Amino acid sequence: MKNYVLLVDIEKCTQCYGCVLACKDEHFGNDFPPVSAGCKELGQNWIGIGSIERGSGDKVFVDCWPELCRHCEDPECVKASGAVYKRDDGIVIIDPLKAKGEEALAGSCPHGAISFNDEKGLPQKCTLCAHLLDAGEAAPRCVEACPTSALLFGDLGDPDSEAARVVCETPELAGQSGVVRYSSRPGRFAAGSVYLSRSEVAEGAKVQLLCGGEPVMETLTNGFGDFRFDRLPGGTQEGAGGGAVLQIKISLDGYETALLDLGASGDVCWDEIVLARAQP
């Protein structure tokens, strides 16, 4: 028996909308009984793109990800209507015949993944291209269309499946349930620009993230003197509640080491960190 999983690596998503277009191409104007009827041409997408902007000044970063039906372990939509069922392989299907006229079904989804097709009078959502999988295809159209491999599809019960291997090796994914699972979720970050003077950037400076005085992340400033650490480990500025103090340490030959404290919460951005020359 198949046990499908669709993994979404947020860090790899570039908001290209390839998955959205592939889904529309597959399902607009095409009925695939008994799992789906065609979606609307305009005003309805079974995959959307979510995004979040973080930071300040010139240190603003955008994280984006595909949003679609999670095919939950314990689906609320199945509880809300007899027209919805969960297959043995994990895929949740809205029966396109039985669900006719059930507009209220859209409100049952906690993820907002169900939309109402007013042209056909049907609540609809992602089916993971169940018609293709049932015909022997290896993956849904959205996965095939993704140019950055942000989407990975497979069978958790197949020992040779790359998706199954990734889940086993990634606690963030193994701790989730349902078919669709997300990794590299946006977390707290620290970023800054390092200068040797007010007009000269510090390229190649070593930047370390310290937790309790011990380095846990390390990078070098780029050609613009910039650095960034994402998904920071737990810690506080004061070490309150047993949390370790988080600091940024910047080192470069010929200059004094800079040590900067991070706040207890929130993203931290430094527009200008000027290193002082070491005393002879």
C-alpha positions, 0 to 999 in steps of 0.5 A: 500500500502506498503512503504518499508524502509531498515535501516542501523545502521553503528555502528552495522556493523562488516564487516562480509560480511554476507549480501554480501554472502547472496545476492550472494547465492540468485541471482547467477544462479537464474532468478526471472522474471520480477524483475531480472536475475541472477548475475555473480558468480565473479566480481559482487556484488549487495551489497558491504562493504564501510569503512573509517579509522580514527585516528592516532597512536594506536587510529585508528578506522574503520567504515564500512557499507553495500553499495547498491542501495538506491532505491531513492525517485527521482531516476536518473536511472529512468530518464536515461532509460525507462527500469527502474521503481519505484514501488509504494512500493518504490523499483526501478527495472531495467527490465531485458528484456528492459535494455538489452545492456544498459551499460551506465545506470551504470553511471547514479547512483550517488551512484555507485550501478549499475554494468554491467553483461557482460555475460548477457549484462545487467545493474543490481543492488539490487532489495531488493529481491522483488521476496521474498517480493512479495511472502510474505517473511518478509525481503530481504536475506541480512537482514535475514543474518545480525548477529548483526541486523545492517539491519532493514527492515519494512513498514513505513505505518505499525504502528506495524513495528519496522522499522517505530518506529525507523524512527519516533524516530530518526531524522537522519533517518526521515530526509532522503528519499528513501528506504535505510537510514543510521544511526550512520554515522561516525562523529568527535571523540576524544580518548585518553589513561590516565595514573597514571604514565608512566607505570601504566594506569588509569582504571575507571577514569571519562571522560567528554566531555564539551561543553561550560563548561557543560557535554554532554557526559560521560564515564569511562576509560577501563582496558587499560586506554582508552576512546573515544567519537564519533559523537561530537556535534558542537563546536570549540576550540576558540568558534568562530562563536558562537560555544561552546568550546569543552573540555575533563575533566578527574577526578580521586580520589587522582589526579588533574583534567585534562582539555584538549581543542579540536581543531576546527575540525578533530579527536583528539587523545592523546596517553598519558595523565598522571595525576598529583597526588593531593597535600596533 
